[in-house]
């Protein structure tokens, strides 16, 4: 979920609550706050706590609310995990430490220390394109032995590696890249932690349901219909930039202001965004001349 800001860049918890309600109404059965799409590198610990509490108050009885707490500092991550548990989060999303590129034994020590710090279930987040280092297959298998480490948000783009892990342990996989939602479902994933879910969660949920029921043709048809949406949001700029522009176009909470170094989408790019989302049948978008 994006983190809404007022026009002056200050946090807007009321809009966060309103957006969370809309997202659950649209078909999301869980909400991740303070993740990358939530601009977590530019929000303070106090702001993260306020957003989490606002979303929990709004939808915590209707959906799982997962708090992104990962940083490149194990001590800070543990502090954030404990604060999220105190606020009432239902689980934690812990990204691979970024920039400092720890070796695999450092990764395992980091994730284990965070998982040991609270009683909450942990979803790992494996996204080497952003962090600079992947969680190896061996490390994932070893981390899966920890009782609190229950899931992996996979944005690694290694389908065979994912298959190796899922075939050898009970770690639950979620697609962390909207372009890979159906391919990952096909090899054993159970769902998606989605950016495009701000707009089309109902259709993603229908695709997951079709796949689970064995209707592969319908799942492929729904996935094909979502290709323009994924193109619009995930392939031309940073996802949160595109999502906030789309939400603003729809007049929904969460659209508009970003925090630097992210900048609002240019008028020319917005025109392309509107056209592509219209091609994808997203409500509130019409073709432009």
GIFENBEL-V383116 format. One record per residue. N is the residue number from 1. OMEGA is omega as a letter, one per 20 degrees, with the letter a starting at -180 (NA if undefined). BURIAL is # if it has 24 or more other ideal C-beta (glycine too) atoms within 12 Angstrom, else .. Layout:
n: <N | N>
omega: <OMEGA | OMEGA>
burial: <BURIAL | BURIAL>
//
This chain:
n: <1 | 2 | 3 | 4 | 5 | 6 | 7 | 8 | 9 | 10 | 11 | 12 | 13 | 14 | 15 | 16 | 17 | 18 | 19 | 20 | 21 | 22 | 23 | 24 | 25 | 26 | 27 | 28 | 29 | 30 | 31 | 32 | 33 | 34 | 35 | 36 | 37 | 38 | 39 | 40 | 41 | 42 | 43 | 44 | 45 | 46 | 47 | 48 | 49 | 50 | 51 | 52 | 53 | 54 | 55 | 56 | 57 | 58 | 59 | 60 | 61 | 62 | 63 | 64 | 65 | 66 | 67 | 68 | 69 | 70 | 71 | 72 | 73 | 74 | 75 | 76 | 77 | 78 | 79 | 80 | 81 | 82 | 83 | 84 | 85 | 86 | 87 | 88 | 89 | 90 | 91 | 92 | 93 | 94 | 95 | 96 | 97 | 98 | 99 | 100 | 101 | 102 | 103 | 104 | 105 | 106 | 107 | 108 | 109 | 110 | 111 | 112 | 113 | 114 | 115 | 116 | 117 | 118 | 119 | 120 | 121 | 122 | 123 | 124 | 125 | 126 | 127 | 128 | 129 | 130 | 131 | 132 | 133 | 134 | 135 | 136 | 137 | 138 | 139 | 140 | 141 | 142 | 143 | 144 | 145 | 146 | 147 | 148 | 149 | 150 | 151 | 152 | 153 | 154 | 155 | 156 | 157 | 158 | 159 | 160 | 161 | 162 | 163 | 164 | 165 | 166 | 167 | 168 | 169 | 170 | 171 | 172 | 173 | 174 | 175 | 176 | 177 | 178 | 179 | 180 | 181 | 182 | 183 | 184 | 185 | 186 | 187 | 188 | 189 | 190 | 191 | 192 | 193 | 194 | 195 | 196 | 197 | 198 | 199 | 200 | 201 | 202 | 203 | 204 | 205 | 206 | 207 | 208 | 209 | 210 | 211 | 212 | 213 | 214 | 215 | 216 | 217 | 218 | 219 | 220 | 221 | 222 | 223 | 224 | 225 | 226 | 227 | 228 | 229 | 230 | 231 | 232 | 233 | 234 | 235 | 236 | 237 | 238 | 239 | 240 | 241 | 242 | 243 | 244 | 245 | 246 | 247 | 248 | 249 | 250 | 251 | 252 | 253 | 254 | 255 | 256 | 257 | 258 | 259 | 260 | 261 | 262 | 263 | 264 | 265 | 266 | 267 | 268 | 269 | 270 | 271 | 272 | 273 | 274 | 275 | 276 | 277 | 278 | 279 | 280 | 281 | 282 | 283 | 284 | 285 | 286 | 287 | 288 | 289>
omega: <r | r | a | r | r | r | r | r | r | a | r | a | r | r | r | r | a | r | r | r | r | a | r | r | a | r | r | r | r | r | r | r | r | r | a | r | r | r | a | r | a | r | a | r | a | r | r | r | a | r | a | a | r | a | r | r | a | a | a | r | a | a | r | r | a | a | r | a | a | r | r | a | a | a | r | r | r | r | r | r | r | r | r | r | r | a | r | r | a | r | a | r | a | a | r | r | a | r | a | r | r | r | a | r | r | r | a | r | r | a | r | a | r | r | r | a | a | r | a | r | a | r | r | r | a | a | a | r | r | a | a | r | r | r | a | r | r | a | r | r | r | r | r | r | r | a | a | a | a | a | r | r | a | r | a | a | a | a | a | r | r | r | r | a | a | a | a | a | a | r | a | a | r | r | r | a | a | r | a | a | a | r | r | r | a | a | r | r | a | a | a | r | b | r | r | r | r | a | a | r | r | a | r | r | r | r | r | a | r | r | a | a | r | r | a | a | r | r | r | r | r | r | r | r | a | a | r | r | r | r | a | a | a | a | a | r | r | a | a | r | a | a | a | r | r | r | r | r | r | a | a | r | r | r | r | a | r | r | r | j | r | a | r | a | r | r | r | r | r | r | r | r | a | a | a | r | r | r | r | r | r | a | r | r | r | r | r | a | NA>
burial: <# | # | # | # | # | . | . | . | . | . | # | # | # | . | # | # | # | # | # | # | # | # | # | # | . | # | # | # | # | # | # | # | # | # | # | # | # | # | # | # | # | . | # | . | . | . | # | # | # | # | # | # | # | # | # | # | . | # | # | # | . | . | # | # | # | # | # | # | # | # | # | # | . | # | . | . | # | # | . | # | # | # | # | # | # | . | # | # | # | # | # | # | # | # | # | # | # | # | . | . | . | # | . | . | . | . | # | # | . | # | # | # | # | # | # | . | # | # | . | # | # | # | # | # | # | # | # | # | . | # | # | . | # | # | # | # | # | . | # | # | # | # | # | # | . | # | . | # | # | # | # | # | # | # | # | # | . | # | # | . | # | # | . | . | # | # | . | . | # | . | # | # | # | # | # | # | # | # | # | # | # | # | # | # | # | # | # | # | # | # | # | # | # | # | # | # | # | # | # | # | # | # | # | # | # | # | # | # | . | . | # | . | . | . | . | . | . | . | # | . | . | # | # | . | # | # | # | # | # | # | # | # | # | # | . | # | # | # | # | # | # | # | # | # | # | # | # | # | # | # | . | # | # | # | # | # | # | # | # | . | . | # | . | # | # | . | . | . | . | # | . | # | # | # | . | # | # | # | . | # | . | # | . | . | # | . | . | . | .>
//
